[in-house]
Amino acid sequence: FILNFARRIMGKRKKIAERVTTLMDKPEMIRNIGIVAHIDHGKTTLSDNLLGGAGMISMDLAGKQLFMDFDPLEQARGITIDAANVSMVHEVDGKEYLINMIDTPGHVDFGGDVTRAMRAVDGAVVVVDAVEGAMPQTETVLRQALREGVRPVLFVNKVDRMINELKVEKKDMAMRLGKVID
């Protein structure tokens, strides 16, 4: 059983590596993105879910594995300290794209990694906690992205907190989310 399981995993990894290698020679099929946000707004959890969607980690572990926080100090502190990158393949409208993703730190003390990452990407996913909204570091990383000519996309995260923790009604939720977007 264990040997068969190991063979399946290795076979899957080999197929992913082959797909990545094939797409590396097709620049028009490559997208470089950065994940940026204030600390604890969910960048690494979002990264896990994107990796799960690409079949690189188990969807059962997505959001728990914190794949991009591989350094023991990051794991111990529960924060991203160093920018980490990964390549994955996603299919859109029948076409495969190579996505090179950089998960950046959210703490202000590690802003240099964010600046360097913004110089290497085409677009940035700006993650904002639905309850906390845009925080000072959110604004800082957004300014860094814009200064480097990076196109940002807003991702409102942790919407479930509005329901589970704050017990926000539907009409109030729409108003609160509107403020996050503004």
C-alpha positions as CSV (number, residue, x, y, z in Angstrom):
1,F,0.0,0.0,0.0
2,I,2.7,2.5,1.0
3,L,4.8,1.7,-2.0
4,N,1.8,2.2,-4.4
5,F,0.9,5.5,-2.6
6,A,4.5,6.8,-3.0
7,R,4.5,5.8,-6.7
8,R,1.3,7.7,-7.3
9,I,2.6,10.8,-5.5
10,M,5.9,10.7,-7.4
11,G,4.1,10.2,-10.7
12,K,1.9,13.2,-10.0
13,R,4.8,15.4,-9.1
14,K,6.6,14.3,-12.3
15,K,3.6,15.2,-14.4
16,I,3.3,18.6,-12.8
17,A,7.1,19.2,-13.4
18,E,6.7,18.2,-17.0
19,R,3.8,20.6,-17.5
20,V,5.8,23.5,-15.9
21,T,8.8,22.7,-18.0
22,T,6.8,22.7,-21.2
23,L,5.2,26.1,-20.4
24,M,8.5,27.7,-19.6
25,D,9.2,27.9,-23.3
26,K,6.0,29.8,-24.0
27,P,6.3,33.4,-22.5
28,E,2.8,34.3,-23.7
29,M,1.5,31.5,-21.3
30,I,3.4,32.7,-18.3
31,R,2.0,35.0,-15.5
32,N,4.0,36.3,-12.6
33,I,1.9,37.3,-9.6
34,G,2.6,38.5,-6.1
35,I,0.4,38.0,-3.1
36,V,0.6,41.1,-0.9
37,A,-1.3,42.3,2.2
38,H,-1.1,43.5,5.8
39,I,0.1,40.9,8.3
40,D,-2.5,38.1,9.1
41,H,-4.9,39.0,6.3
42,G,-4.5,35.5,4.8
43,K,-1.8,35.7,2.0
44,T,-0.3,32.3,2.8
45,T,-3.6,30.6,3.3
46,L,-4.7,32.0,-0.1
47,S,-1.5,30.7,-1.6
48,D,-2.2,27.3,-0.1
49,N,-5.6,27.2,-1.7
50,L,-4.2,28.2,-5.1
51,L,-1.6,25.4,-4.8
52,G,-4.4,23.0,-3.9
53,G,-6.4,24.1,-6.9
54,A,-3.3,23.4,-9.1
55,G,-3.1,19.9,-7.6
56,M,0.3,20.6,-5.9
57,I,-1.0,20.0,-2.3
58,S,-4.0,18.3,-1.0
59,M,-7.1,20.5,-0.9
60,D,-7.7,19.0,2.6
61,L,-4.5,20.6,3.8
62,A,-4.9,23.9,1.9
63,G,-5.0,26.7,4.4
64,K,-3.5,24.5,7.1
65,Q,-0.2,23.3,5.5
66,L,1.1,26.9,5.0
67,F,3.3,25.4,2.2
68,M,5.0,28.7,1.5
69,D,6.2,29.2,5.1
70,F,8.8,26.5,5.0
71,D,11.4,28.2,7.3
72,P,11.3,26.9,10.9
73,L,11.3,30.4,12.3
74,E,8.3,31.3,10.1
75,Q,6.5,28.2,11.3
76,A,7.3,28.9,14.9
77,R,6.2,32.6,14.7
78,G,3.2,32.0,12.4
79,I,4.2,34.7,10.0
80,T,5.9,35.0,6.6
81,I,9.4,36.4,7.0
82,D,10.9,35.8,3.6
83,A,9.2,36.0,0.3
84,A,8.7,32.5,-1.2
85,N,8.0,31.6,-4.8
86,V,6.5,28.6,-6.5
87,S,5.5,27.7,-10.0
88,M,2.2,26.0,-10.8
89,V,-0.1,25.3,-13.7
90,H,-3.7,26.5,-13.9
91,E,-6.1,25.9,-16.8
92,V,-8.4,28.7,-17.9
93,D,-10.8,28.3,-20.9
94,G,-9.0,25.1,-22.0
95,K,-5.5,26.8,-22.0
96,E,-2.8,26.0,-19.5
97,Y,-0.9,28.9,-17.9
98,L,2.3,28.8,-15.9
99,I,1.8,30.9,-12.8
100,N,4.9,32.0,-11.0
101,M,3.6,33.2,-7.6
102,I,5.5,35.0,-4.9
103,D,4.0,35.0,-1.4
104,T,5.3,38.1,0.4
105,P,5.7,39.0,4.1
106,G,3.0,41.2,5.5
107,H,4.9,42.7,8.4
108,V,6.4,46.1,7.9
109,D,9.8,45.0,9.1
110,F,10.1,42.8,6.0
111,G,8.9,45.3,3.4
112,G,12.2,45.0,1.4
113,D,11.0,41.6,0.2
114,V,7.7,43.1,-1.0
115,T,9.6,45.8,-3.0
116,R,11.9,43.2,-4.6
117,A,8.9,40.9,-5.4
118,M,7.0,43.8,-7.1
119,R,9.9,44.3,-9.4
120,A,9.5,40.7,-10.6
121,V,5.8,40.4,-11.2
122,D,3.1,41.4,-13.7
123,G,0.3,41.7,-11.2
124,A,-0.4,41.6,-7.5
125,V,-3.3,40.1,-5.6
126,V,-3.9,42.6,-2.7
127,V,-5.5,40.6,0.1
128,V,-7.7,42.5,2.5
129,D,-9.4,41.1,5.6
130,A,-13.2,41.8,5.3
131,V,-13.5,42.7,9.0
132,E,-10.3,44.7,9.5
133,G,-10.4,46.4,6.1
134,A,-7.4,48.1,4.5
135,M,-4.6,48.6,7.1
136,P,-1.5,50.8,6.9
137,Q,0.6,48.0,5.5
138,T,-2.1,47.3,2.9
139,E,-1.7,50.8,1.7
140,T,2.1,50.6,1.8
141,V,2.2,47.4,-0.4
142,L,-0.4,48.8,-2.8
143,R,1.7,51.9,-3.2
144,Q,4.8,49.8,-3.8
145,A,3.0,47.8,-6.5
146,L,1.7,50.9,-8.2
147,R,5.2,52.5,-8.1
148,E,6.6,49.5,-9.9
149,G,3.9,49.5,-12.5
150,V,2.3,46.4,-11.2
151,R,-1.5,45.9,-11.8
152,P,-3.3,45.1,-8.5
153,V,-6.4,42.9,-8.1
154,L,-8.3,43.1,-4.8
155,F,-9.1,39.9,-3.0
156,V,-11.5,40.4,0.0
157,N,-10.7,37.6,2.4
158,K,-12.2,36.2,5.6
159,V,-15.7,37.2,4.7
160,D,-16.8,34.3,7.0
161,R,-15.7,36.4,10.0
162,M,-18.4,38.9,9.3
163,I,-21.0,36.1,9.6
164,N,-19.5,33.9,12.3
165,E,-17.8,36.5,14.6
166,L,-19.7,39.7,14.1
167,K,-23.1,38.2,13.1
168,V,-23.5,40.9,10.4
169,E,-26.9,41.0,8.6
170,K,-26.9,40.8,4.7
171,K,-27.7,44.5,4.1
172,D,-25.0,45.6,6.6
173,M,-22.5,43.1,5.0
174,A,-23.0,44.8,1.6
175,M,-22.3,48.2,3.1
176,R,-19.2,46.9,5.0
177,L,-17.8,45.2,1.9
178,G,-18.4,48.4,0.0
179,K,-16.2,50.3,2.5
180,V,-13.5,47.6,2.1
181,I,-13.5,48.1,-1.6
182,D,-13.4,51.9,-1.4
